[in-house]
Amino acid sequence: MSSALVVGYDPQAIPGVDGEALRAALDAELARFGEHGIDADVALVVYDASAESALVAALARQPWDVVVVGGGLRKNEELLPFFERIMNLIHRHAPQASIAFNTGIGDSVEAAQRWL
């Protein structure tokens, strides 16, 4: 079975956003991974000192075939240095994994499938 880790910005940490609704959409997308025969998990990070240890722990859980990086980490210009840090951690701690980008939560499966 192929494996995918979805890395995203923790929706509970985004001011003015319905974090519970975003988390429900993410949970639905994780279920879709299973329907496509892909073992998937999620690593949610926030822009603080905990990000590195949280991501490294998730990357170490198993050897991932693909890591899907969400738009919340990529699309905010102010987070560019944070995004670069995330990408380098993935490269360092999961060198065997392909890296994919989704356009939103709802196409994470398709993003992963491009590289599986």
Buried (B, 14 or more C-beta within 10 A) or exposed (E): EBBBBBBBBBBEBBEEEEBEEBBEBBEEBBEBBEEBEBBBBBBBBBBEEEBBEBBBEBBEEEEBBBBBBBBBBBEBEEBEEBBEBBBEBBEEBBEEBBBBBBEEBEBBBBBBBEBB
